[in-house]
């Protein structure tokens, strides 16, 4: 399971590296929806 978790984290890190602006925008949208 540790290896699987590491793979997921690496995938997320790659997504952040590839689309930082889009992810930040989504996080802002989700923050607004939560409120």
VEXVO-499999 format. One record per atom (N, C-alpha, C, O): x, z, y; residue number from 0; atom name. Coordinates in Angstrom, 2 decimals. Layout:
BEGIN
east,up,north,num,atomo
X,Z,Y,NUM,CA;
...
***
This chain:
BEGIN
east,up,north,num,atomo
0.84,0.00,-1.21,0,N;
0.00,0.00,0.00,0,CA;
0.87,0.00,1.25,0,C;
0.51,-0.59,2.27,0,O;
2.01,0.66,1.17,1,N;
2.90,0.72,2.34,1,CA;
3.33,-0.69,2.73,1,C;
3.37,-1.04,3.91,1,O;
3.66,-1.50,1.72,2,N;
4.10,-2.87,2.02,2,CA;
2.97,-3.66,2.68,2,C;
3.20,-4.41,3.62,2,O;
1.75,-3.47,2.16,3,N;
0.60,-4.19,2.73,3,CA;
0.41,-3.77,4.18,3,C;
0.17,-4.62,5.05,3,O;
0.50,-2.48,4.44,4,N;
0.33,-1.98,5.82,4,CA;
1.40,-2.59,6.72,4,C;
1.11,-2.99,7.85,4,O;
2.62,-2.65,6.22,5,N;
3.71,-3.21,7.02,5,CA;
3.42,-4.68,7.34,5,C;
3.67,-5.13,8.45,5,O;
2.90,-5.41,6.36,6,N;
2.59,-6.83,6.58,6,CA;
1.52,-6.98,7.65,6,C;
1.61,-7.86,8.50,6,O;
0.51,-6.10,7.62,7,N;
-0.56,-6.17,8.62,7,CA;
0.01,-5.89,10.00,7,C;
-0.31,-6.58,10.97,7,O;
0.87,-4.87,10.09,8,N;
1.48,-4.52,11.38,8,CA;
2.31,-5.69,11.89,8,C;
2.27,-6.01,13.08,8,O;
3.07,-6.33,11.00,9,N;
3.89,-7.47,11.42,9,CA;
3.01,-8.60,11.92,9,C;
3.35,-9.26,12.91,9,O;
1.87,-8.83,11.25,10,N;
0.95,-9.88,11.68,10,CA;
0.41,-9.57,13.07,10,C;
0.34,-10.45,13.93,10,O;
0.03,-8.32,13.29,11,N;
-0.49,-7.92,14.60,11,CA;
0.58,-8.10,15.67,11,C;
0.29,-8.57,16.76,11,O;
1.81,-7.73,15.34,12,N;
2.90,-7.88,16.31,12,CA;
3.10,-9.35,16.66,12,C;
3.34,-9.69,17.82,12,O;
2.99,-10.23,15.65,13,N;
3.15,-11.66,15.91,13,CA;
2.04,-12.15,16.82,13,C;
2.28,-12.95,17.73,13,O;
0.82,-11.68,16.58,14,N;
-0.31,-12.09,17.42,14,CA;
-0.08,-11.65,18.85,14,C;
-0.34,-12.40,19.79,14,O;
0.41,-10.42,19.03,15,N;
0.68,-9.93,20.38,15,CA;
1.74,-10.79,21.05,15,C;
1.64,-11.11,22.23,15,O;
2.77,-11.19,20.28,16,N;
3.84,-12.01,20.84,16,CA;
3.32,-13.40,21.21,16,C;
3.74,-13.99,22.20,16,O;
2.40,-13.93,20.38,17,N;
1.91,-15.29,20.60,17,CA;
0.85,-15.35,21.70,17,C;
0.84,-16.29,22.50,17,O;
-0.04,-14.35,21.74,18,N;
-1.16,-14.42,22.69,18,CA;
-1.34,-13.12,23.46,18,C;
-2.42,-12.52,23.39,18,O;
-0.34,-12.66,24.19,19,N;
-0.46,-11.39,24.91,19,CA;
-1.59,-11.41,25.93,19,C;
-2.34,-10.44,26.04,19,O;
-1.70,-12.50,26.68,20,N;
-2.73,-12.58,27.73,20,CA;
-4.13,-12.52,27.13,20,C;
-4.99,-11.79,27.62,20,O;
-4.36,-13.30,26.06,21,N;
-5.68,-13.33,25.44,21,CA;
-6.05,-11.97,24.87,21,C;
-7.18,-11.52,25.02,21,O;
-5.09,-11.31,24.21,22,N;
-5.37,-10.01,23.61,22,CA;
-5.68,-8.98,24.69,22,C;
-6.59,-8.17,24.54,22,O;
-4.93,-9.00,25.78,23,N;
-5.18,-8.06,26.87,23,CA;
-6.58,-8.30,27.43,23,C;
-7.30,-7.35,27.74,23,O;
-6.98,-9.56,27.55,24,N;
-8.31,-9.89,28.07,24,CA;
-9.38,-9.34,27.12,24,C;
-10.36,-8.76,27.57,24,O;
-9.19,-9.53,25.80,25,N;
-10.16,-9.03,24.83,25,CA;
-10.25,-7.51,24.90,25,C;
-11.34,-6.95,24.83,25,O;
-9.10,-6.84,25.04,26,N;
-9.11,-5.38,25.11,26,CA;
-9.91,-4.93,26.33,26,C;
-10.65,-3.95,26.26,26,O;
-9.75,-5.63,27.45,27,N;
-10.50,-5.27,28.66,27,CA;
-12.00,-5.48,28.44,27,C;
-12.81,-4.66,28.86,27,O;
-12.36,-6.58,27.77,28,N;
-13.77,-6.86,27.49,28,CA;
-14.35,-5.76,26.60,28,C;
-15.44,-5.26,26.85,28,O;
-13.60,-5.39,25.55,29,N;
-14.09,-4.35,24.64,29,CA;
-14.22,-3.02,25.37,29,C;
-15.16,-2.27,25.11,29,O;
-13.30,-2.72,26.27,30,N;
-13.37,-1.47,27.02,30,CA;
-14.65,-1.44,27.84,30,C;
-15.31,-0.41,27.93,30,O;
-15.00,-2.56,28.44,31,N;
-16.22,-2.63,29.25,31,CA;
-17.44,-2.45,28.35,31,C;
-18.38,-1.73,28.71,31,O;
-17.42,-3.11,27.18,32,N;
-18.56,-3.00,26.26,32,CA;
-18.74,-1.57,25.76,32,C;
-19.87,-1.11,25.59,32,O;
-17.63,-0.88,25.54,33,N;
-17.71,0.49,25.04,33,CA;
-18.40,1.39,26.06,33,C;
-19.13,2.31,25.69,33,O;
-18.19,1.13,27.34,34,N;
-18.82,1.94,28.39,34,CA;
-20.27,1.48,28.57,34,C;
-20.99,2.03,29.41,34,O;
***
